[in-house]
Amino acid sequence: MKSIKVLLTPFLERLGLMNVLGVLALIGFLLYAPAVNYPFVHDDLVFIVGNTDLARWDHLKDIFINPSTPAAESDLVINSYYRPILDIVNKCLFLLFQRIPRGYHLFNILLHILNSFLVYWLALRLSKRKVLSLGIGLFFLIHPVQTETVCAIAGVSNLLSASFCFLSFFFYLKREDLSFFWGRGVYLFLSLFFFLLALFTKESSVMFPLVLLFYEFVYKDLRTQKNKNFSMACSIAPFLCLLIGYFIFRHIVLSRTLIGVLTISSEFWMRVASIPQTLLMYLRILIFPNDLHYYRSIDILKFSPYPLMALFLLGFLFIASLRLYSKEEKRLAYFGLGLFFVALAPMLNIVPLINEYSLILTSEHFLYVSLFGFLLFIFIFIQRMLILIFKEKAKQVIAASLLFVGIVFVLTAGVQIRSWQGEVPLFRQTLQYHPQFGRVRILLARAYYFKGDQKAAIKEYKKALSIMRSYFQRTKGLKVQGVYRLFIKEIHFELAHCYEAQGEIDRAIDEYRQAERIDSSDDRIYNNLGINYLYIKKFDQAALCFKKALRINPKNVMALNNLAFYYFQKGKLIRAESMLRKVLILDPSSSSAQKNLEEILKAKEEQKDKKLR
């Protein structure tokens, strides 16, 4: 068996950058082709399908001075964010594809291929090894952990911010190739420009200057300047100044800081204590990605000292292996580890990303940029270990190992990609690993409801209700208890929809009444109760419900329309007409109100004709 060098070196010597891009594009499209035909799921429905602002181009300047708040289907907590470049990109995509998911999926795949190419170029610049760099680019492309970022249309924020960071690093490195001032200045401007775009695309990009600082620290002995520390400070200073300006501008726009997020409390220290567990989990799925799933979480109440001990052991092995590395390999290993930890740092539970109760979000898409650093390190580490163990046969073993792992990763990624073909398989997969995850039970129940499987939806809603009630009891006396109270109300509300779909009106009314006992200020409950009473011909009770809904929210067009229908049935045409005209003032596009008004006007004409006779 020929060595990997004999097999690939002649090919790689003739392989230009465009050919590398072609190889990555071919493999990327073949791997992710099934995802092109997948529908919008979960967050995609909020950020694309339900986002009415995407069609508007008359408020572009407001995008940079107002935080965005995505639409939601319930009254539960909604997060506002400040990502103006992402908003503009989504508007452009909506202009091209409207609400056809195929175009959005294709855009994500193209971005992922571009990022893999940039990873190849950056690895080549850092290592000067084509075989190593191509391997890193390919594994960045095919690694199963990337499927969440690429297959979720909402994952475009990670893809786009990574593209901008990689391009910023690209021009930062290109600047070193020039000796004349103006050329270096142009590359510095481009690097700063793409860093700014990254900041306005996703908040985690704030860590990028630390990546540059780490690069300068690791590679500074390659410099010829006499004052290395001063040179390093001058290289990073423009990026730090831009970052400070970004924080000031963001504070002005959002009118809040991160101080509240980092408040020292017992819960904060629990999140800190869970960092070793989180890190070990991330390292495990990067090496053995056999249990990938959406809404991956860590339970911070399940503390164990073993993850910390395992990390210390891994650190000891790494330090012990350093003597085996060449000078260039040490640089790559150090920089790879630094990039891995720096890019992942914002996602290590310091900023609370709480799914529910003690479950902290540790999503796989957090690893998107960090994977580049991990691959830089692991390729060097495995190469050294295999050379040490197999000596003369090491190259053949390395080639066979990479081929085997690559095939396994492609097959694993293919299986994981298929889980994104709809919300039911996506959430069912999550519940295999987190069966007590109440929010995912709700999401799965909703997916069943929209598929028309009401029995399965009711079953999941009841399981979710049991979980949320247990959280409600455990958080007694705490502010967060109100969140679980709202979840319980929403579950009763959704259960009522399921019973309505099955024609079980009495059970639907009972669920609405239970929701009312939790929150009597929700006008939706009374409007829906009124509709159910209309259905079973209890018209007066229906009218009382519609009037309650309007006392809570006089602009509830559905309740106005329904009450108008009640008055029409009672023959009170003038009152019905008055209400429908209010509806059309509030919502001129209401076709049902327009149709009802036409019927009332026709009935009034018939009454007038009868009087004339």
Secondary structure, DSSP 8 states (H G I E B T S, - for coil): ---HHHHHHHHHHT--HHHHHHHHHHHHHHHHGGGGG----THHIIIIIT-GGGG--TTHHHHTTS-B----SSSS----B--HHHHHHHHHHHHHHTT-HHHHHHHHHHHHHHHHHHHHHHHHHHH--HHHHHHHHHHHHH-GGGHHHHHSGGGHHHHHHHHHHHHHHHHHHHGGG--SHHHHHHHHHHHHHHHHHHHTT-GGGGGHHHHHHHHHHHHGGG---S-HHHHHHHHHHHHHHHHHHHHHHHHHHH---STTTT---HHHHHHHHTHHHHHHHHHHHHH---S--TT-EEETTS--SHHHHHHHHHHHHHHHHGGGS-HHHHHHHHHHHHHHHHHHGGGSSSS--EEETTEEE--GGGGTTHHHHHHHHHHHHHHHHHHHHHGGGHHHHHHHHHHHHHHHHHHHHHHHHHTTS-HHHHHHHHHHH-TT-HHHHHHHHHHHHHHT-HHHHHHHHHHHHHHHHHHHHHTTTSTTHHHHHHHHHHHHHHHHHHHHHTT-HHHHHHHHHHHHHH-TT-HHHHHHHHHHHHHTT-HHHHHHHHHHHHHH-TT-HHHHHHHHHHHHHTT-HHHHHHHHHHHHHH-TT-HHHHHHHHHHHHHHHHHHHHHH-
